[in-house]
Amino acid sequence: MKALVAVENSILTAIRHTLTDDRPHQDLGPDYYQRRKPQQSIDNAIRRLTDLGYNVTLTPPPSTVAG
């Protein structure tokens, strides 16, 4: 039931912004919240893996050299 209310709220918020701004709705994209708060996304992923019993060690991605 909570999920249904959350989806309804999202839809109503989008409709309200569309009507008050007088412009078409622009989807923010599936990774909007990850782009907005990247550290929180990382922390949540680590917490989920830890809850599943995994030990998590982060290493930076390899740097690419443009040639």
Buried (B, 14 or more C-beta within 10 A) or exposed (E): EEEEEEEEEEEEEBEEEEEEEEEEEEEEEEEEEBEEEEEEBEEEEBEEEEEEEEEEEEEEEEEEEEE
